[in-house]
């Protein structure tokens, strides 16, 4: 009897060890993670994703492969993640345009703003209105005078429905200007949209400050106003939208987050929540993020959803008022 008891005890121990080993082996992540960037190289989405891909592996224990998958103003890359396996190995560098602006404008795209698993907000990005030095525009007052006079002007964006596009519509509405006189030239990504201003191919563009800071500092672009209540250190001489008399343009604020397909397992959500929380005290990542003009704003999944929902409602209403929604 003692021998049988001993054998059974040994068997139970072996099973327990096996289960423990299996559990340890199954701990997420076990292999590299693909982070889909729904816009082209050089834009704010690309920069944000690549900094995460560089910093987060220290806390995840696995490398992150950042992959640009462009098309349809971020819809192609975003949709690929919505339909990815629900295992946490294909995630999205979520951006305000592809995850808020486009869903607010175009109700026919294959995903809704809240269809993803939101793993956490990372940063917010002030927007800045830029013009080419060759434009002859030196100040916001110069620009405002041209717009209100009904002059035909061209502007670039990262695509229809992106924040770079919607920002101009909201601005025209705030100024009481003729939106039809502002000719939209969409590009594949914020980087190419910014390059079009620098090259003098278009008259102006709203851009993420993080992406446009280099062009502004080098004199390749002139910044007219920034969409924050306070002046930003890297462009301290540029007035805010409040100072130039258009506080409502303060809603034009970008952000980056990490999203996954709907229905991600709790352990994946928990691991990413912990990882993003750790980034709050990561000095190197904070320094790089702030050097680009971004404001670190890490939020948990619930707070991230509440933040995006509030902005979505504001834009949805504005687009409806302007008759720009695609039903």
N, C-alpha and C positions, 0 to 999 in steps of 0.2 A: 504493500500500500504506500509506504514511504517512497519507494522507487517511482511509482506511478505519479505520486504528488510532485516529486522532484522533476519528472519528465514534463508534466503539465506546466509547472512553473517556468521551466526553461523555455518551453514552447511559447508561452505567453510573453516572456521577455524578448524572444526572437521576433515575434510578431510586432511587439511594441517598438522595438528598435527599427524594424523594417518600415513601419508606418512613419516613425520619426524621420528616418532617412528620406522617405518619399516626400514628406512634407517639406523638409529642408531643400530637397532638390527642386521642388515645385515653387519655391519662393520667387516671386516676381521682382525683377526681371531675370530671366535665365540666359537671354541672348540679346544682341543689339536691337535697338529701337529705331524705327524709321519715323522721322519728323517731317511731314509734308508741309512745304511752303507753297501756298496757293498763288504766289506772285513771283515775278522774275527777280534775277539777281540785282543787288544794289539798292533796293527799296527798304523801307522800314521793317517790313515783315521778314525780309531776308536777313537783315542785320540782327534783329531780335532773336530769330531762330538759331542763327549760328553762334550767338553768344550763349544761349541756353545749351546748345549742343556741345559747347566747350566746357561749361561749368557744371551742368547737372550730373554727368557721369561720375563725378567724385562722390556723389551721394547715392546714386542709383546702383553703382557697381558694374554698369555695362555702358558701352559706347552708344552714342546717338548719331545716326546718319541723317543729315539734313538734305532733303531732296526738293528741288523746285519742280512743281507740277502746275503749269500755268494754263490760263484759258478762261474766257467768259467772266472776266473781272473777279477771279478767285473761285468761281463756282466749280470748275473742273476739279481742282485740287481738293476743295472742301467736300464735294460729293464723293470723291474716291475714299475719303476717310469715313463718311457716314456709312458707306457700304463695306468697310473693311471688317476683318474678323474682330470679334469683341474680346480680344485677349490683351490689349494694351501695347502691342508691338507696332501698331501703325497709328500715329497720333498727328494732330494738326497744329501748326503754328497759326492760331486763330487771330484774325485781324478784324478791326471795326468794320471795314468795308465788306468783306466776304461773309461775315457772320452777323452783321447788323444792317449796314447800309443797303446791300443788295436785297436781302430778304424783305426789308421795308419797302423798297421800290418795286421789286419784281415778284409778284405772288405766283408766278408760273415756274420758278426754279424748283429743282427736285428735292429741296430740303427746307425746313423751317428754322427760324433763328434759334429755337429752343430744342431742336431735335438731337443735339450732341450731348455727350457727357462732359460737363464743364469741370475741368480739373483745377483751374485756378487762374485768376488774373495775375499778370506779371508786372506790367508797367502802363502808365498813361503817357500819351505823346501830345504836347502842344502842337498846334498847326500854325503855319506861318504863310502869309501871302507874299509871293515873290514875283518879281519882274526882271527882265533882262536889262542890263545897263544900257543897251542900245535902244531901249524903248522910249527914252526921254522922260520917263516917270521917275521922280526922285522921292516923293512922299505919298502917304496914303491920300492926302488931300488932292494931289495931282490925279491919282487913280480914280478917286471918287468923282471928280469933275468930269472925267471922260465917260465913265459909266453912266452917270446921271444925264449927260448930254446926249445919250443914245448912240454913241460911237460904236461901230461894229468892232469887236475885239475877239481874239481867239484865246482859248485856254486849254491846257492839257490836264489829263487825269489818268488814273490807272485802269479806267474802264467805266462803262455805264453802271451807275449805282454805287460806285465806290465813294468813300467820304470825300475824295478829291473832286468828284463830280457834284455830289449833293451839296457840298459846301458853297459852291458858286450859286446854285439855285436859291439857297437860303439867304445868301448875301444879297442877291438881286432883289429878293422879296423884301428884305430889311431896308434896302435903299429906295424901294419904290421904283426900281429901274426895269427896263424892258429886257426880260430874260432871253428873248428871241434874238437880241442883238449880240449876245455872247455866244460865240460859236465853239461848240465842244469838239475837241480833238482827242479821242481816247487812244491810249498807248497800252502796251502789255507790261504793266508794272510802274510803280512810282519812280523808279530810277530812270526809265526812259522818258517819263513825263517831265521829270526835272531837267533832264538833258535837253529836251526840246526848248525849254525856257532859256537855258544857258546858251544854246545855239541860235536863239532868236527865231526859232521856227513857230513859236506861239508867243502871245503877248504876256500871259501870266499863268500862274497856277497856285492853288493851295497845296502845301506840302507838309509832311511831317517834319518838324524841326530837327528831329534826330537824323533824318536823311539829308536835309538841305543845309545843315550847319556848315559843312565843308565848302559848298559852293558860295555861301554867304560870306564866310571868313576870307575866302580867296578873292572875293570881288567879282565872281562870275555871275552872281545874282544879287539883287537888292531886296531886302526884307522890308515890307511896309507896315505890317502889324502882326501880332501874335495872339492866338486865341486863349489867353489865360488872364485871370484877374490881376496877376502880378507880372512884372517884367522878368524875363528869364536871363540868368547870369551870362550865358554864352552869347546872347545878343542884347545886352543891357541897354543899348541905345535905341532899340526898336519899341515903339509904343504898343500897348495892349489894345484889344478891341474895345475895352471899356474907355480907354483914353481917347480913342478916335470917334466915340459916340455910338458904337454898335455892340452893346453888351450881350445881345442875343446870340451873337456869333461865338460866344463862349461855349456853346453846345458843340462846336466843331472841335472835338477832341478825339484823338485816336487812342487805341490801346492794343496791347498784345496779351494773349492768354494761351493756355494749352488746353485743347479740346481732344476728345476721343469719340469713337463711335457710340451710339446709344447703348445703354445696358452694360457698361464696363463693370467687371467684378469689383467688389468692395475693396479687396486687397490692392488692386491697381490704383483706385482712387486714393486710398490711404497712403500708398507709397509716394504718389506724386504730391499729395498735400504736404507730406513730411519733407519731401525734397525741396519744394518751393519755399516752405517755411525756413529751411536751412539756408536758402539763398539770401534771405534777409540779412544774415550776418556774414555773407561771403564778400569780403572786402574787395577782391579783384573784380568780381562780377558787378558789384555796386559801382565801383569806380568807372568801369567801361560803360555801363548803362547810363550813368549820369553824364559822362563825357560827351555822349551823343545827344544830350538835351532831353533825355527821357526822365520821367519821374517814377522812381520805384514805388509800386503800389500792389504788393502781393496780397491777394484775398483768397479765402477758402471757397470751395465750390458753391455754397449757398449764397455767400455775399457776391460772388462773381455773377451768378444768375440774376440777382436783384439789380445789380449795377447795369448789366446789359439790357434787362427788361425795361428799366426806366428810360435809357437812351433810345431804345427801339420805339417806344411809345411816342417820344418827342419827334423823332424823325418820321415815323409813320403818319403822324398828324400833319407835319409840315409838307410832306410829299403829296398828301391828299389835297391839301389846300392849293398847292401849286399845279395840281393836275398832272403830276409826274408818275403816279403809280401805274404799274402794268398789272392788270387784273387777269 
